[in-house]
Amino acid sequence: MWKILSLLFIFLSGLCFNGLLLGQTFSGDNLTMRPDLQRHFEGFSGTFVLYDEKNNQYAVFNPAQSNERLTPCSTFKIYHSLIALESGVVKGSDPDTLIRWNGIHYPIDSWNKDQTLSSAIANSVVWYYQELASRIGSARMQHYLDRLDYGNKDLSGGITQFWLNSSLKISAKEQVDLLRKLFGYQLPFARENIDVVRHMVLLSQNDGIRLYGKTGSDYQGGKYIMGWFVGCVEKNGSRYYFATNITGKNGAHGLKAKDITQNILLEWGIL
């Protein structure tokens, strides 16, 4: 009996180590399962998490995947920007301070020029955030990840790579709960820095509906194998926080995750 229990403990510990089991999972009565959303994910393995703040209600498609920690890719730029501001690497009084282009030619044309924090987050400029990370340094970055309680908080992949299909992992459920803290000013960061970041991820503002969001994509071997779209909708005094991720052999990128998300939000009358 003890041998069986020991093996079970080792197995579960291994899952926890790999980010497949988390401390914060769904529980209680404020959860609605939405298996009907499968039609939006044809060709992919995916999950969608929505939190309705006013009604304290989660809606979830594929809860198993919603609790699986994956690389954040460019969705980390939300908090990377916040850390840059909080640390003083980018001055809050002038968040559009330039960092000069390094002269390396990238396949994405918008990367091949000088960048500000605003332009870099809008165009997901990897080299810019790698430069920010180097200026922040490992010790300060770890400090701020711990303050955020961001996913597994693992920087072992290296200061310029940890969020790019590397050591840092976060789940869709954790993405949503962290966005709730960000928009609710519940993070231990300066309010003015949070406001700068919120403004930078505002994607649209129509008829009193504000859509905030950030995509992220994992590109390997010439193929897109994982995509994110995370964010918030503000409408009629209510907030709806969401996170979508998809995985697949190819075509699983952030723009596809964004398209899926917007279709669901339109279908539910949120957008």
C-alpha positions in Angstrom: 0.0 0.0 0.0 2.7 2.4 1.0 4.6 1.6 -2.2 1.5 2.4 -4.3 1.0 5.7 -2.4 4.7 6.6 -2.9 4.5 6.0 -6.6 1.4 8.1 -6.8 3.1 10.9 -4.9 6.1 10.8 -7.3 3.8 10.8 -10.3 1.8 13.8 -9.1 4.9 15.6 -8.1 6.2 15.1 -11.6 3.1 16.6 -13.1 3.3 19.6 -10.8 6.9 20.1 -11.7 6.0 20.2 -15.4 3.2 22.7 -14.8 0.3 20.3 -15.5 -1.2 20.6 -12.0 -1.6 23.9 -10.3 -2.4 25.2 -6.9 -5.3 27.3 -8.2 -7.9 25.3 -10.2 -11.6 25.8 -10.7 -13.9 25.0 -7.8 -17.2 26.0 -6.2 -20.5 27.0 -7.8 -19.2 29.9 -9.9 -18.2 27.7 -12.8 -20.1 26.9 -16.0 -18.7 24.3 -18.4 -19.1 25.1 -22.1 -18.4 22.0 -24.1 -20.5 23.5 -26.9 -17.6 25.8 -27.8 -15.8 22.8 -29.4 -17.0 24.0 -32.8 -14.8 27.1 -32.5 -11.7 24.9 -32.0 -11.9 22.5 -35.0 -8.4 21.4 -36.0 -6.8 22.4 -32.7 -6.6 21.4 -29.1 -7.7 24.5 -27.2 -9.3 26.2 -24.2 -11.3 29.3 -23.5 -11.7 30.9 -20.0 -14.0 33.8 -19.3 -14.6 35.5 -16.0 -17.6 37.7 -15.6 -16.6 40.1 -12.8 -20.1 41.4 -12.0 -21.6 38.0 -11.6 -18.5 36.3 -10.2 -18.8 33.6 -12.8 -16.3 31.6 -14.8 -17.2 30.0 -18.2 -14.7 27.4 -19.4 -14.2 25.2 -22.4 -11.8 22.3 -21.8 -10.9 22.8 -18.2 -8.0 20.3 -18.3 -6.2 22.5 -20.9 -7.2 25.7 -19.0 -5.1 24.5 -16.1 -2.1 23.4 -18.1 0.9 25.8 -18.0 2.3 26.8 -21.4 4.9 29.2 -22.5 3.4 32.7 -22.5 5.3 34.0 -25.5 4.3 37.6 -26.3 1.4 37.7 -23.8 4.2 38.2 -21.3 4.8 41.6 -22.8 1.9 43.0 -20.7 3.8 42.3 -17.5 7.3 42.8 -19.1 6.2 46.3 -19.9 4.9 46.8 -16.3 8.2 45.5 -14.9 10.2 47.9 -17.2 8.2 50.8 -15.9 8.2 49.8 -12.3 12.0 49.2 -12.3 12.7 52.5 -13.9 14.3 50.9 -17.0 11.5 52.8 -18.9 10.5 56.1 -17.3 6.8 56.3 -16.5 6.9 60.0 -17.3 8.1 59.2 -20.8 7.1 55.6 -21.7 7.8 56.3 -25.4 11.5 56.7 -24.8 13.3 55.3 -27.8 15.6 52.2 -27.9 17.6 52.3 -31.0 17.3 49.4 -33.5 20.2 47.0 -33.2 20.7 46.9 -37.0 19.9 43.3 -37.4 17.4 42.7 -40.2 14.4 40.6 -39.1 11.7 39.0 -41.3 9.1 41.3 -39.8 9.5 44.7 -41.3 8.1 46.6 -38.4 10.9 45.3 -36.2 13.6 46.9 -38.3 13.5 50.4 -36.8 13.9 52.3 -33.5 11.2 51.3 -31.0 9.3 52.7 -28.1 7.4 50.7 -25.5 4.2 51.4 -27.3 5.4 50.4 -30.7 7.2 47.4 -29.4 4.2 45.9 -27.6 1.9 46.7 -30.6 4.2 44.9 -33.0 5.5 42.3 -30.6 9.1 43.3 -31.2 11.1 40.5 -29.6 14.6 42.2 -29.8 13.2 45.3 -27.9 11.9 43.2 -25.0 15.2 41.2 -24.9 17.0 44.5 -24.5 14.6 45.5 -21.7 15.1 42.2 -20.0 18.9 42.6 -20.1 18.6 46.0 -18.6 16.3 44.8 -15.9 18.6 41.9 -15.1 17.8 38.5 -13.6 17.7 39.5 -10.0 15.2 42.3 -10.5 13.2 40.3 -13.0 12.8 37.4 -10.5 11.8 39.9 -7.8 9.0 41.2 -9.9 7.8 37.8 -11.1 7.6 36.8 -7.5 5.5 39.9 -6.7 3.2 39.1 -9.6 3.1 35.4 -8.7 3.4 34.9 -12.4 2.8 31.2 -13.3 5.8 29.1 -12.3 8.1 32.2 -12.0 10.9 30.2 -13.6 13.7 32.3 -15.2 16.1 29.4 -15.7 15.8 29.6 -19.5 18.0 32.8 -19.5 17.2 36.5 -19.1 16.6 37.1 -22.9 14.7 33.8 -23.6 12.7 32.7 -20.5 9.3 33.7 -21.9 9.9 32.4 -25.4 9.1 28.7 -25.4 11.4 28.3 -22.5 11.2 28.0 -18.8 8.4 30.4 -17.9 5.0 28.8 -18.0 1.4 30.0 -17.2 -2.1 28.6 -17.6 -5.1 30.2 -19.1 -6.8 30.2 -15.7 -3.8 32.0 -14.2 -3.8 34.5 -17.1 -7.4 35.4 -16.3 -6.8 35.8 -12.6 -3.7 37.9 -13.1 -5.6 40.2 -15.5 -8.3 40.6 -12.8 -5.6 41.8 -10.5 -4.1 44.1 -13.1 -7.3 45.8 -14.0 -8.5 45.9 -10.4 -5.3 47.6 -9.3 -4.7 44.7 -6.9 -1.0 44.2 -8.0 1.8 45.7 -5.9 2.7 48.1 -8.6 2.2 51.8 -9.1 -1.2 52.7 -10.3 0.2 55.1 -13.0 2.4 52.3 -14.4 -0.6 50.0 -14.6 -2.5 52.7 -16.4 0.3 53.1 -19.0 0.2 49.4 -19.7 -3.6 49.2 -19.9 -3.6 52.1 -22.4 -1.0 50.3 -24.6 -3.1 47.1 -24.8 -6.3 48.9 -25.7 -7.2 47.4 -29.1 -10.6 49.0 -29.8 -13.1 51.4 -28.3 -16.5 51.4 -30.0 -20.0 52.2 -28.7 -18.8 52.3 -25.1 -17.2 48.8 -25.4 -13.4 48.7 -24.8 -11.4 45.6 -25.9 -8.0 45.1 -24.4 -5.8 42.3 -25.4 -2.5 40.7 -26.4 -1.7 37.8 -28.7 1.2 35.4 -28.4 2.5 32.7 -30.8 5.0 29.9 -30.5 6.8 29.4 -33.9 9.1 26.4 -34.2 10.6 24.7 -37.2 8.7 27.0 -39.6 5.3 26.2 -38.1 3.0 27.9 -35.6 2.3 25.3 -32.9 0.7 27.4 -30.1 -1.3 30.6 -29.9 -2.7 32.9 -27.1 -5.1 35.7 -26.9 -5.7 37.2 -23.4 -7.4 40.4 -22.3 -10.5 42.1 -21.0 -13.7 43.7 -22.3 -15.2 46.6 -20.5 -18.9 47.1 -21.3 -21.7 49.0 -19.5 -19.8 49.1 -16.2 -18.9 45.4 -16.3 -15.6 43.6 -17.0 -15.1 40.3 -18.7 -11.6 38.8 -18.5 -10.6 36.1 -21.0 -7.8 33.8 -22.1 -7.7 31.5 -25.1 -4.9 29.2 -26.1 -4.7 26.7 -29.0 -2.1 24.1 -29.9 -1.6 22.2 -33.1 0.8 20.9 -35.7 0.6 24.2 -37.7 -1.6 27.3 -37.9 -1.9 27.6 -34.1 -1.0 31.2 -33.7 -2.1 34.2 -31.7 -4.2 35.7 -34.5 -6.2 32.5 -34.8 -6.7 32.5 -31.0 -7.9 36.1 -31.2 -10.3 35.2 -34.0 -11.8 32.4 -32.0 -12.1 34.6 -28.9 -13.8 37.4 -30.7 -16.3 35.0 -32.4 -17.2 33.6 -28.9 -17.5 37.1 -27.4 -19.7 38.3 -30.3 -21.8 35.2 -30.0 -22.4 35.8 -26.3 -23.2 39.5 -26.9 -20.1 40.8 -25.0 -18.6 42.5 -28.0 
